[in-house]
Amino acid sequence: MNKLVPTPELDPIQKQQICSIVQLGCTQATAAKHVGCGRSAIQAAADRDPQFAADLRRAEAQNELTLMKNVFEAAQDTKNWRASVWSLERVYPERYLRRLPDAVTAEQLVHVIESLVDIVADEVADTQRRKRIVVRIGEVISRLRQTMQGQDQQSHLPQDQHPSFLSAPLPYDDLGPRDDAQHES
């Protein structure tokens, strides 16, 4: 018989230690190990305590601001031009991040997906079949969204840095009846 073990409550000292550790740039998992709890205990505490949740977000943001301030200050000296390049690659990855020659950008992937949906819409005469195909394409995009979001969480990328198409509504939500006369030739 499996019994659910309740998540232990974090005391105010543990919460403060967690925020301090996260503010230094460590992960919540590292902070959890330090205070002797699981990562889920931190999430549960943040869910129960809005002030702790806000403090945790502030600690994560403060670390990012401190690091970016250091990069910005280093970049002010032309001898440290690499700091500017580093910042550009991370803040504007679509434009500045070095890619392999055969790498596909998010913008290119969106174009391919939209083109495929247009082809399905134009070539599949049966409305029900066309909608089933488009739903399956939507499922593939949903799995891609989940994968990209998982990678962002593992690498601690800000939520706004994964490709915009991953958070946008699907471009083909309404594929109603098409002029089926063009398919009768």
Rosetta constraint file for C-alpha pairs under 8 A:
AtomPair CA 7 CA 40 HARMONIC 7.43 0.50
AtomPair CA 7 CA 41 HARMONIC 5.64 0.50
AtomPair CA 7 CA 44 HARMONIC 7.23 0.50
AtomPair CA 8 CA 37 HARMONIC 7.83 0.50
AtomPair CA 8 CA 41 HARMONIC 6.42 0.50
AtomPair CA 9 CA 41 HARMONIC 7.20 0.50
AtomPair CA 9 CA 45 HARMONIC 6.83 0.50
AtomPair CA 10 CA 14 HARMONIC 5.90 0.50
AtomPair CA 10 CA 15 HARMONIC 6.35 0.50
AtomPair CA 10 CA 41 HARMONIC 7.38 0.50
AtomPair CA 10 CA 42 HARMONIC 7.70 0.50
AtomPair CA 10 CA 45 HARMONIC 6.68 0.50
AtomPair CA 11 CA 15 HARMONIC 6.33 0.50
AtomPair CA 12 CA 16 HARMONIC 6.17 0.50
AtomPair CA 13 CA 17 HARMONIC 6.16 0.50
AtomPair CA 14 CA 18 HARMONIC 6.07 0.50
AtomPair CA 14 CA 35 HARMONIC 6.06 0.50
AtomPair CA 15 CA 19 HARMONIC 6.28 0.50
AtomPair CA 15 CA 52 HARMONIC 7.06 0.50
AtomPair CA 16 CA 20 HARMONIC 6.16 0.50
AtomPair CA 17 CA 21 HARMONIC 6.11 0.50
AtomPair CA 17 CA 31 HARMONIC 7.58 0.50
AtomPair CA 17 CA 35 HARMONIC 7.29 0.50
AtomPair CA 18 CA 22 HARMONIC 6.14 0.50
AtomPair CA 18 CA 28 HARMONIC 7.30 0.50
AtomPair CA 18 CA 31 HARMONIC 5.12 0.50
AtomPair CA 18 CA 32 HARMONIC 7.01 0.50
AtomPair CA 18 CA 35 HARMONIC 7.27 0.50
AtomPair CA 18 CA 56 HARMONIC 7.91 0.50
AtomPair CA 19 CA 23 HARMONIC 5.98 0.50
AtomPair CA 19 CA 55 HARMONIC 6.76 0.50
AtomPair CA 19 CA 56 HARMONIC 5.47 0.50
AtomPair CA 19 CA 59 HARMONIC 5.69 0.50
AtomPair CA 20 CA 24 HARMONIC 6.48 0.50
AtomPair CA 20 CA 59 HARMONIC 7.06 0.50
AtomPair CA 21 CA 25 HARMONIC 6.91 0.50
AtomPair CA 21 CA 26 HARMONIC 5.88 0.50
AtomPair CA 21 CA 27 HARMONIC 7.91 0.50
AtomPair CA 21 CA 30 HARMONIC 7.99 0.50
AtomPair CA 21 CA 31 HARMONIC 5.78 0.50
AtomPair CA 22 CA 26 HARMONIC 4.87 0.50
AtomPair CA 22 CA 27 HARMONIC 5.91 0.50
AtomPair CA 22 CA 28 HARMONIC 6.32 0.50
AtomPair CA 22 CA 31 HARMONIC 6.71 0.50
AtomPair CA 22 CA 56 HARMONIC 7.51 0.50
AtomPair CA 22 CA 59 HARMONIC 5.99 0.50
AtomPair CA 22 CA 60 HARMONIC 5.97 0.50
AtomPair CA 22 CA 63 HARMONIC 7.54 0.50
AtomPair CA 23 CA 59 HARMONIC 4.41 0.50
AtomPair CA 23 CA 60 HARMONIC 5.53 0.50
AtomPair CA 23 CA 61 HARMONIC 7.75 0.50
AtomPair CA 23 CA 62 HARMONIC 6.13 0.50
AtomPair CA 23 CA 63 HARMONIC 4.88 0.50
AtomPair CA 24 CA 63 HARMONIC 5.97 0.50
AtomPair CA 25 CA 60 HARMONIC 7.25 0.50
AtomPair CA 25 CA 63 HARMONIC 5.65 0.50
AtomPair CA 25 CA 64 HARMONIC 7.77 0.50
AtomPair CA 26 CA 30 HARMONIC 6.14 0.50
AtomPair CA 26 CA 31 HARMONIC 6.94 0.50
AtomPair CA 27 CA 31 HARMONIC 6.41 0.50
AtomPair CA 28 CA 32 HARMONIC 6.00 0.50
AtomPair CA 28 CA 39 HARMONIC 6.53 0.50
AtomPair CA 28 CA 42 HARMONIC 7.58 0.50
AtomPair CA 29 CA 33 HARMONIC 6.31 0.50
AtomPair CA 29 CA 38 HARMONIC 7.35 0.50
AtomPair CA 29 CA 39 HARMONIC 5.37 0.50
AtomPair CA 30 CA 34 HARMONIC 6.28 0.50
AtomPair CA 31 CA 35 HARMONIC 6.35 0.50
AtomPair CA 32 CA 36 HARMONIC 5.91 0.50
AtomPair CA 32 CA 37 HARMONIC 5.02 0.50
AtomPair CA 32 CA 38 HARMONIC 5.43 0.50
AtomPair CA 32 CA 39 HARMONIC 5.58 0.50
AtomPair CA 32 CA 41 HARMONIC 7.94 0.50
AtomPair CA 32 CA 42 HARMONIC 7.09 0.50
AtomPair CA 33 CA 37 HARMONIC 6.07 0.50
AtomPair CA 33 CA 38 HARMONIC 6.87 0.50
AtomPair CA 37 CA 41 HARMONIC 6.27 0.50
AtomPair CA 37 CA 42 HARMONIC 7.83 0.50
AtomPair CA 38 CA 42 HARMONIC 7.06 0.50
AtomPair CA 39 CA 43 HARMONIC 6.60 0.50
AtomPair CA 40 CA 44 HARMONIC 5.98 0.50
AtomPair CA 41 CA 45 HARMONIC 6.00 0.50
AtomPair CA 42 CA 46 HARMONIC 6.14 0.50
AtomPair CA 43 CA 47 HARMONIC 6.12 0.50
AtomPair CA 44 CA 48 HARMONIC 6.22 0.50
AtomPair CA 45 CA 49 HARMONIC 5.79 0.50
AtomPair CA 45 CA 52 HARMONIC 7.29 0.50
AtomPair CA 45 CA 53 HARMONIC 7.76 0.50
AtomPair CA 46 CA 50 HARMONIC 6.18 0.50
AtomPair CA 46 CA 51 HARMONIC 7.84 0.50
AtomPair CA 46 CA 52 HARMONIC 5.53 0.50
AtomPair CA 46 CA 53 HARMONIC 4.34 0.50
AtomPair CA 46 CA 56 HARMONIC 7.95 0.50
AtomPair CA 47 CA 53 HARMONIC 7.00 0.50
AtomPair CA 49 CA 53 HARMONIC 6.32 0.50
AtomPair CA 50 CA 54 HARMONIC 6.13 0.50
AtomPair CA 51 CA 55 HARMONIC 6.10 0.50
AtomPair CA 52 CA 56 HARMONIC 6.01 0.50
AtomPair CA 53 CA 57 HARMONIC 6.27 0.50
AtomPair CA 54 CA 58 HARMONIC 6.06 0.50
AtomPair CA 55 CA 59 HARMONIC 6.07 0.50
AtomPair CA 56 CA 60 HARMONIC 6.31 0.50
AtomPair CA 57 CA 61 HARMONIC 6.15 0.50
AtomPair CA 58 CA 62 HARMONIC 5.91 0.50
AtomPair CA 59 CA 63 HARMONIC 6.32 0.50
AtomPair CA 60 CA 64 HARMONIC 6.49 0.50
AtomPair CA 61 CA 65 HARMONIC 6.08 0.50
AtomPair CA 62 CA 66 HARMONIC 6.05 0.50
AtomPair CA 63 CA 67 HARMONIC 6.23 0.50
AtomPair CA 64 CA 68 HARMONIC 6.07 0.50
AtomPair CA 65 CA 69 HARMONIC 5.93 0.50
AtomPair CA 66 CA 70 HARMONIC 6.30 0.50
AtomPair CA 67 CA 71 HARMONIC 6.33 0.50
AtomPair CA 68 CA 72 HARMONIC 5.96 0.50
AtomPair CA 68 CA 87 HARMONIC 7.97 0.50
AtomPair CA 69 CA 73 HARMONIC 6.04 0.50
AtomPair CA 70 CA 74 HARMONIC 6.11 0.50
AtomPair CA 71 CA 75 HARMONIC 6.04 0.50
AtomPair CA 71 CA 83 HARMONIC 5.63 0.50
AtomPair CA 71 CA 84 HARMONIC 7.37 0.50
AtomPair CA 71 CA 87 HARMONIC 7.17 0.50
AtomPair CA 72 CA 76 HARMONIC 6.52 0.50
AtomPair CA 72 CA 83 HARMONIC 7.38 0.50
AtomPair CA 72 CA 84 HARMONIC 7.38 0.50
AtomPair CA 73 CA 77 HARMONIC 7.60 0.50
AtomPair CA 74 CA 80 HARMONIC 5.92 0.50
AtomPair CA 74 CA 83 HARMONIC 6.29 0.50
AtomPair CA 75 CA 80 HARMONIC 5.43 0.50
AtomPair CA 75 CA 81 HARMONIC 5.79 0.50
AtomPair CA 75 CA 82 HARMONIC 7.47 0.50
AtomPair CA 75 CA 83 HARMONIC 5.14 0.50
AtomPair CA 75 CA 84 HARMONIC 5.20 0.50
AtomPair CA 76 CA 80 HARMONIC 7.54 0.50
AtomPair CA 77 CA 81 HARMONIC 7.30 0.50
AtomPair CA 80 CA 84 HARMONIC 7.50 0.50
AtomPair CA 81 CA 85 HARMONIC 6.54 0.50
AtomPair CA 82 CA 86 HARMONIC 6.00 0.50
AtomPair CA 83 CA 87 HARMONIC 6.17 0.50
AtomPair CA 84 CA 88 HARMONIC 6.15 0.50
AtomPair CA 85 CA 89 HARMONIC 6.12 0.50
AtomPair CA 86 CA 90 HARMONIC 6.41 0.50
AtomPair CA 87 CA 91 HARMONIC 5.90 0.50
AtomPair CA 88 CA 92 HARMONIC 5.48 0.50
AtomPair CA 88 CA 93 HARMONIC 7.13 0.50
AtomPair CA 88 CA 96 HARMONIC 6.09 0.50
AtomPair CA 88 CA 97 HARMONIC 7.72 0.50
AtomPair CA 89 CA 93 HARMONIC 4.87 0.50
AtomPair CA 89 CA 95 HARMONIC 7.65 0.50
AtomPair CA 89 CA 96 HARMONIC 4.81 0.50
AtomPair CA 89 CA 97 HARMONIC 4.47 0.50
AtomPair CA 89 CA 98 HARMONIC 7.62 0.50
AtomPair CA 90 CA 97 HARMONIC 7.14 0.50
AtomPair CA 91 CA 161 HARMONIC 7.92 0.50
AtomPair CA 92 CA 96 HARMONIC 6.03 0.50
AtomPair CA 92 CA 97 HARMONIC 7.39 0.50
AtomPair CA 93 CA 97 HARMONIC 4.57 0.50
AtomPair CA 94 CA 105 HARMONIC 7.10 0.50
AtomPair CA 94 CA 106 HARMONIC 8.00 0.50
AtomPair CA 99 CA 103 HARMONIC 6.08 0.50
AtomPair CA 104 CA 108 HARMONIC 6.15 0.50
AtomPair CA 104 CA 109 HARMONIC 6.58 0.50
AtomPair CA 105 CA 109 HARMONIC 6.26 0.50
AtomPair CA 106 CA 110 HARMONIC 6.15 0.50
AtomPair CA 106 CA 163 HARMONIC 5.70 0.50
AtomPair CA 106 CA 164 HARMONIC 7.86 0.50
AtomPair CA 106 CA 165 HARMONIC 7.33 0.50
AtomPair CA 107 CA 111 HARMONIC 6.34 0.50
AtomPair CA 107 CA 163 HARMONIC 7.99 0.50
AtomPair CA 108 CA 112 HARMONIC 6.31 0.50
AtomPair CA 109 CA 113 HARMONIC 6.19 0.50
AtomPair CA 110 CA 114 HARMONIC 6.07 0.50
AtomPair CA 110 CA 165 HARMONIC 6.78 0.50
AtomPair CA 111 CA 115 HARMONIC 6.05 0.50
AtomPair CA 112 CA 116 HARMONIC 6.17 0.50
AtomPair CA 113 CA 117 HARMONIC 6.24 0.50
AtomPair CA 114 CA 118 HARMONIC 6.20 0.50
AtomPair CA 114 CA 171 HARMONIC 7.02 0.50
AtomPair CA 114 CA 172 HARMONIC 7.82 0.50
AtomPair CA 115 CA 119 HARMONIC 6.19 0.50
AtomPair CA 116 CA 120 HARMONIC 6.24 0.50
AtomPair CA 117 CA 121 HARMONIC 6.07 0.50
AtomPair CA 117 CA 134 HARMONIC 6.73 0.50
AtomPair CA 117 CA 172 HARMONIC 6.95 0.50
AtomPair CA 118 CA 122 HARMONIC 6.08 0.50
AtomPair CA 119 CA 123 HARMONIC 5.87 0.50
AtomPair CA 120 CA 124 HARMONIC 5.57 0.50
AtomPair CA 120 CA 130 HARMONIC 6.49 0.50
AtomPair CA 120 CA 133 HARMONIC 7.59 0.50
AtomPair CA 120 CA 134 HARMONIC 7.60 0.50
AtomPair CA 121 CA 125 HARMONIC 7.96 0.50
AtomPair CA 121 CA 130 HARMONIC 6.55 0.50
AtomPair CA 121 CA 175 HARMONIC 7.00 0.50
AtomPair CA 121 CA 178 HARMONIC 7.37 0.50
AtomPair CA 122 CA 178 HARMONIC 7.58 0.50
AtomPair CA 123 CA 183 HARMONIC 7.04 0.50
AtomPair CA 124 CA 129 HARMONIC 7.27 0.50
AtomPair CA 124 CA 130 HARMONIC 5.63 0.50
AtomPair CA 124 CA 183 HARMONIC 7.89 0.50
AtomPair CA 125 CA 130 HARMONIC 7.21 0.50
AtomPair CA 125 CA 178 HARMONIC 7.56 0.50
AtomPair CA 125 CA 180 HARMONIC 5.54 0.50
AtomPair CA 125 CA 183 HARMONIC 6.12 0.50
AtomPair CA 126 CA 130 HARMONIC 6.05 0.50
AtomPair CA 127 CA 131 HARMONIC 6.16 0.50
AtomPair CA 127 CA 176 HARMONIC 7.27 0.50
AtomPair CA 127 CA 177 HARMONIC 5.96 0.50
AtomPair CA 127 CA 178 HARMONIC 7.69 0.50
AtomPair CA 128 CA 132 HARMONIC 6.25 0.50
AtomPair CA 129 CA 133 HARMONIC 6.29 0.50
AtomPair CA 130 CA 134 HARMONIC 6.27 0.50
AtomPair CA 131 CA 135 HARMONIC 6.08 0.50
AtomPair CA 131 CA 175 HARMONIC 6.83 0.50
AtomPair CA 132 CA 136 HARMONIC 6.29 0.50
AtomPair CA 133 CA 137 HARMONIC 6.33 0.50
AtomPair CA 134 CA 138 HARMONIC 6.16 0.50
AtomPair CA 134 CA 172 HARMONIC 7.42 0.50
AtomPair CA 135 CA 139 HARMONIC 6.27 0.50
AtomPair CA 136 CA 140 HARMONIC 6.44 0.50
AtomPair CA 137 CA 141 HARMONIC 6.38 0.50
AtomPair CA 138 CA 142 HARMONIC 6.14 0.50
AtomPair CA 138 CA 170 HARMONIC 7.07 0.50
AtomPair CA 139 CA 143 HARMONIC 6.26 0.50
AtomPair CA 140 CA 144 HARMONIC 6.25 0.50
AtomPair CA 141 CA 145 HARMONIC 6.10 0.50
AtomPair CA 141 CA 166 HARMONIC 7.81 0.50
AtomPair CA 142 CA 146 HARMONIC 6.28 0.50
AtomPair CA 143 CA 147 HARMONIC 6.16 0.50
AtomPair CA 144 CA 148 HARMONIC 6.09 0.50
AtomPair CA 144 CA 166 HARMONIC 7.74 0.50
AtomPair CA 145 CA 149 HARMONIC 6.05 0.50
AtomPair CA 145 CA 166 HARMONIC 5.18 0.50
AtomPair CA 145 CA 167 HARMONIC 7.56 0.50
AtomPair CA 146 CA 150 HARMONIC 6.02 0.50
AtomPair CA 147 CA 151 HARMONIC 6.23 0.50
AtomPair CA 148 CA 152 HARMONIC 6.18 0.50
AtomPair CA 148 CA 162 HARMONIC 7.00 0.50
AtomPair CA 148 CA 166 HARMONIC 7.90 0.50
AtomPair CA 149 CA 153 HARMONIC 6.24 0.50
AtomPair CA 149 CA 159 HARMONIC 7.85 0.50
AtomPair CA 149 CA 162 HARMONIC 7.43 0.50
AtomPair CA 150 CA 154 HARMONIC 6.20 0.50
AtomPair CA 151 CA 155 HARMONIC 6.05 0.50
AtomPair CA 152 CA 156 HARMONIC 5.60 0.50
AtomPair CA 152 CA 157 HARMONIC 4.83 0.50
AtomPair CA 152 CA 158 HARMONIC 7.12 0.50
AtomPair CA 152 CA 159 HARMONIC 7.02 0.50
AtomPair CA 152 CA 162 HARMONIC 7.16 0.50
AtomPair CA 153 CA 157 HARMONIC 6.46 0.50
AtomPair CA 157 CA 161 HARMONIC 6.54 0.50
AtomPair CA 157 CA 162 HARMONIC 7.91 0.50
AtomPair CA 158 CA 162 HARMONIC 7.89 0.50
AtomPair CA 160 CA 164 HARMONIC 7.90 0.50
AtomPair CA 162 CA 166 HARMONIC 7.17 0.50
AtomPair CA 163 CA 167 HARMONIC 7.77 0.50
AtomPair CA 164 CA 168 HARMONIC 6.33 0.50
AtomPair CA 165 CA 169 HARMONIC 7.72 0.50
AtomPair CA 169 CA 173 HARMONIC 7.99 0.50
AtomPair CA 180 CA 184 HARMONIC 7.06 0.50
AtomPair CA 181 CA 185 HARMONIC 7.96 0.50
